[in-house]
Amino acid sequence: MCEMKVCVLYSGGKDSNLALLKANEEFEVSCLVTISPKSEESAIFHYPNTELVKLQSESLGIPLITETCSDDEESSLKALYEALRKAKELYCVEGVVTGAIRSTYQATRFQRICDDLELWCFNPLWLRDEISILREALNVGFEIVFVRVAGLDKSMLGKKLTEEIARKFAEMQSYVNPAGEGGEYETLVLDMPLFRKKLKILESEIFGKDYDATLIIRKAELVEK
C-alpha cells in the first residue's frame, strides 16, 4: 500500500517541526511549504527568520516551496493557496500537515484552503496539552531557541528551551499560552531527529523593547551533529 503524499506547513519553529516528525511516521513528506509575512504583525504566519527554513530544508533533504505575503489575512491566504497549489502540482501531494494546536482562527482558514484545493488537512498536535508538547519535543532531542517575545521578557531571546523553562510556563499558563500560540513567543529549531546537520547561529541582533522584541539572525550555517 502506497503512503499518502503530504506537504508540511513549515515555519522552522517547534510546532511545525514536531508536526513534521509525526507526519514522517505515517506519510511520505514530499515537500515543505513556508509563507513569509512582511512583519511580526502577521496574524496567521510565523515571522522571525523564515529565510532560515532554506537551511532546515537542506538539512532535512526535503524540497521547499516558499511564498511571501503582506500581513493582512487576504494576502496571507492568497499566498497559502498558491503555495499549496504548487505543492499539489509539483509533488502530487494529497494532504497538508499543520502544527496548529488550539487556534481555531488558523485551523478554520487552513481547512478552507485545503477544501478549495481538495486536499486532506491533518493537525497532529490539535488539542494536545501545551506543556506535553514542549516536553515531547525536548525528550526526542529537539534543540529550540526563542527568537520572538511579546509579553515575555526579551532576555529569553537566544536562549534554549529547557525543562526548567517548560515548568515555568506551566506555572504561568493561567495567563500565558505555554506553547506561544497566542503570540507570546516564537521559536527556531536548531536540531531535531530528522535533521542530517544542525543549525549554528553565527551572527544575530535583537530589535525591540523589553516585552516586545525579536532576535534577527544575520548569519547561520549547517554543521555536523
N, C-alpha and C positions, 0 to 999 in steps of 0.2 A: 504494500500500500504506500503510495507516494505521500510525502509530508506536504502539508499546506504551505505555500509560499507566502511570507508576510514581510511587511516593512515595519520598522520601529520608529515612532516619533521620538527623535533623539536630541536632547539639549546638551548632553555632556555631563549632566548632573546625576545625583544619586538615584532618583526615582526612575528616570529613563534607562539608566544602566541596570538597575535591578529588574525592571520590566524586560529588558533585552536578555538578561541572564535566564529568566524564567521562560521567555519565548523560545530561546535556543534549545531548551529541553524538549519542546513539543513540536516545533515547526522548523521549516527552513527559512532562516532570516536572509532574505535576498538583498535588502538594502536598508540604509538608514535615511531618515528624512529630517532635515533641520530647517526650521524657519527662523530667520534672524530679523528681529524687530529693530526699529530705529533707536529706541532708548529703553530705560528701565520702566518707563510709563506704560509699556505694553501690558494689557490686562489678560492676555492669553498666553504669550510665549515668553520663555526664559531669555533674558537679555545678555548678561555679562559673558564676554569671552567666547561667544558662539563660534568664532573663527577657529578655535582650538579643536572643534569636532573633526576637522580635517586630519589632525594628528591622531585623534582617537580612532577615526575610521581606518587610518593606515595601520594602527596597532591591532585593530580587530580583524583586518583583512576583509572588511565588508564595504561595498560601494556606498557612496554618499550622494544624496540629492539635496541641494540647498535652494532656498528661495528667500528673498528679502521682502520686507513689508514695512509699512508705516505702523504706528502704534494703535491705530483705530481698529475696531472689530472688522469692519468691511474689508479693509486691506489685508488684515491677518487671515481671514477666512478665504479670501481670494487666492492668497499665496499658498495656503494649505491645499486648497482644491487643485491648484496647478501642480504642486509637488506630488500629490498622491496620484494625479492623472499620469504624470511621468513615470512614477513607480509602477503603475499598472501596465503602462505601455512598454516600458523598457525591460522590466524584470518579471512581468506576468504575475504580480502579487495578487492574492485573493483576499488578504486581510491586513488590518492595521493594528499594531500593538502600541498602547499608550501607557504612561506612568501615572495616570490620574488616580487619585486616592479618594477624595471626597468632594472635589469641586464639580458640582452639577453644571456650573456655568461652562467649564471647559468640556465636560463629558457630553453634554447635550449638543454642543456645537460640533465637536468631533464626530459624533454619531450622525448628525445631519449630513455632513460632507461625505461620510462613508456611504450612507444610504444613497446619496445622489450618484455616487460612482459604483454602486453595487459591490461594495467591499464590506467584509465582516470586520467588526471592531472588537478587540479583546483588551480588557483592562485588568491585568493580573493582580494589581495592588488594590483594586477597588474595595473600599470599606474596611481595609485592614487597619488594625491598631497602629498608630503612627510610630510609637516607641518600638514596637516589634519590628517595624520596617528598618528603623535605624540600627537596631541590634542585629538583625539578619544581615544587613549589608556589612557591618563590622565583622560578624562571625565568619562570613565566607571570604573575607580578605580584601574588602574594598578599602582604598585609601582616598579619603574625601577631604577637600578643603573648602572653607567658606569664602565665597567671592562677592557676596552682596548681603547687606543687612538693612532692614527697615523696621526700626523699633527695638532692635538689639544693638548692643554696644559695638562700635566699629573695631574695637580691639580684637574681635573674633576673626576679622578678615585675615586670610592666610593661614589660620590655624586649622589643624586637622580635627575632624570629628572623632571623639573618643567615647568610651563607655561613660566616663565622668560627665561629659557634656550631655550625653543622652539622658543620664539620670537627672541632670539639672532641668532639661527640657520637660521631663516627666513631672517634675515638681511645679513647673510653670504652666502646665497645659490648660489650666483654667482660663488663662488669658493669652497664651501663645500657642499657635499650632505647632506641635513638635516636629512635624515634617516640613514646616516652612511653606505649606501650600497656600497660606493666606498672604504670602509675600514677605513674611518676617525675615527670611534669609534664602539665599540660593547657593548652590554648591557646584564644584567641579570635581570630577573623579579622575584621580591621577593613575590609579591602578585598580583592576578588578580581575576575576579569574579568566576572562576571555581575552584580556589584553596580552599580546605577544611581547610588547615592550611597555614600559611605564612612562608617563609624562614627568618631566622635570621642569620646574619653573626657573627660568634664568633671570628674568627682569620683570618687575611689577611695580605698580604705583597705586596708591589709594586716593580716591577722589570722594569728596562729600564731607558731611559733618558727623557728629558723634553717633547719632542714631539713624542715619540715612547715608550710607556710603557704599562704594563699590571698589573692589580690587580689580584693576585692569592689568592683565598680563601682557606685557610688551613682547616678551620672547620666551619660548619654551621649546623643548626638544624631546625626542624619544630616546630612552636609554635602556640598557639591558636590565632585566629584573633580577 
